[in-house]
């Protein structure tokens, strides 16, 4: 077993300390005949200390980069996005009520709120009401005011969820995840729309401009297909909407997929805890869907990632080709599996091969293995556990979860 990255430093420090202390005490005894160990040990300690400092510095940098990215997103899209009471990005000028009665909605309207949309998610057993805020009211003010005005009603910002992976560079054609045997289970993906070069059974949009091909969505779909998934339904929650990837759109996408009897849903998006998303995920699970989600790429100092952190969601992290955890891998309140997430290849929206990195791309590989188990009538947890290659501490751990699945899926054909 190979211990996780940071515990390696701890073991090395301890081992070197045990080595240095007794030998140093013997250097002055002529009959021992051992050379001084200081010149050997000191550089090793210095190098280990330097590596530890570099790792901690990178963790801090990732946490700062997350805040910078949110800040840029809000500043560049001020007409469409604002921060909620927790500082997280959300659709500007709107707030959402769950399961509100007509009388409660009327009460909000009497205070200057305006109904934008009232919707029912029949497959999930949910209703929602989107309200425009009164002129001059900020989102955080509305979050404080409405619960007092409408006691007992769930009030939520329409938070945004961001992709959790990057395309590193164009790659030679033909380098995709190694195909596995075709799966009989359909997989639903909630992301951007895949391009025409990646065949999927259906694409449905849940944002303005839905169906607009994206690089990220194309990569996810191509990884699913390359990993043996024969039928993919793609829910586009971004389209051309500047505030795409929001909680309402994801809930609507889940409602469609659950209604289509999709058993496995993969979500490579990351954002905050949100009552809309939490209720939609819980309802999908009650209907028998297994949701697989990425832990994100904001590093271990980032807040817990959602939807990966919700109970029952299969949370996925990523490893590189040497089967080391990606340093940028985020965290969730629990961790299920790791899969290849660096130096793997998928298609962009134009059908070109691209080299990928991130927990985004590990997630569909786990979803594909899970779908393969379900399609063959197997208990998916038992099937994945039997396949999982244990890394790090023996048994489940916080770095690799229950182990590495789809091992070798990153290999090039």
C-alpha positions, 0 to 999 in steps of 0.5 A, a space after each residue: 500500500 502506498 501512503 497518502 502524500 502528506 502522511 509520507 512527510 510525517 513518516 519520513 520526519 519520524 524515521 529520520 529523527 529515529 535514525 539521527 539520534 542514536 547514530 549521532 550519539 555514537 559518532 564520538 566512540 572510536 570503535 563504532 567507525 561510522 561516519 557523521 550522519 549530519 551531512 546526509 540527514 540534514 539535506 534530506 530534512 531540508 528537502 523534505 521540509 521544502 517539499 512540505 512547505 511547497 505543498 502547503 503553499 499550493 493548498 493556500 494558492 488553490 483556496 485563494 484562486 477559488 475566491 478570485 475566480 468567484 470574484 471575477 465571475 461576479 464582476 464580469 457578470 454584474 447584470 446577471 450574478 450577485 453574491 448571496 448572504 454567504 458570499 456565494 454566486 447566485 442569479 441576480 435579483 431573484 430568490 426561490 420559494 419551495 412548496 409555497 402556497 398561493 396565500 404565501 406567494 400573495 404575501 410576498 407580492 404584497 411586499 413588492 416581490 414579483 412572480 417570475 415563474 411557478 413550476 412543478 417538478 412532478 417526478 421529484 414531487 417538488 414545486 418552486 416559485 421564482 421571485 424577482 426582488 423589489 427594486 433596491 433590495 439585495 439578495 442577502 436582504 431578501 434572504 433575511 426578510 422573506 423567512 420572517 415574512 413567510 414562516 415555514 416556507 423554504 427560501 433559497 438563492 438560486 446559486 450557481 454551480 461551476 465545472 470542475 476540470 480543465 482542458 490542458 492542451 489539444 492532443 493527437 486524435 484517438 486518445 480517449 479513455 479506454 473502452 470497456 464493455 458496453 453497459 445496458 444502463 442509461 447514464 444521465 449527465 448534467 453539464 453543458 451540451 456535448 457537440 455533434 461529434 459525441 453521439 448521445 441519445 438526447 440533449 435537453 436544455 434547461 437554460 436560455 440558449 440550451 443545446 449550445 455545445 460546450 467543451 466541458 460537456 463534450 468531454 464528459 460525454 466522450 468519457 462516458 462513451 469511451 468507458 462503455 456507456 451505450 446510451 447517454 441523456 444530456 441535460 444542458 444547464 448552461 446554454 448561453 445563460 450568463 447565470 447558467 448552472 443554477 440550482 433551479 436548472 439542475 433540479 429541472 434536469 434531475 426531474 427530467 432524468 428521473 422521469 425518464 427512468 435514468 438510474 445513474 446521473 453524473 454531475 461534474 459541477 461544484 457549488 454551495 449547499 442549497 435547499 433547492 439542490 438538496 431536496 432535488 437530490 434527495 427526491 431523485 435518490 428516493 426514486 432510485 437514481 444514483 447520483 455521482 458527483 465530483 469533489 471539485 478542484 479547489 484544493 483541500 482547504 476549500 469548503 465542502 463541495 456540493 452536490 458531492 457532499 449530500 448524503 447518498 451521493 457517490 463522491 469522486 476524487 481523481 488521481 494522476 497516471 502514477 495513481 497519486 491524488 491530484 493536489 488540487 482535488 477538493 473535498 466533500 463531507 464523505 468520499 467514495 471512490 477515486 478514478 483517473 483524472 489527469 493525462 486522460 483524453 476526451 473530445 471538445 465541442 468541435 470533435 478534437 481530442 483534448 488532454 484533460 485534468 480534474 475531478 470532473 473527468 474522473 466522475 463519469 468514469 465512476 458513473 460508467 462502472 456503476 452503470 455497467 454493474 446495474 446494467 448487468 443486474 449486479 449490486 453496484 456498491 459490491 461491484 465497485 468495491 470488488 474492483 476498487 484498488 486500495 490506495 493510501 491507508 488500508 481500507 477507506 480513507 479521506 484521500 482515495 475513499 474506498 479505492 481506485 476504480 476504472 484503473 487503466 481507463 486513462 491509458 491511451 489506445 
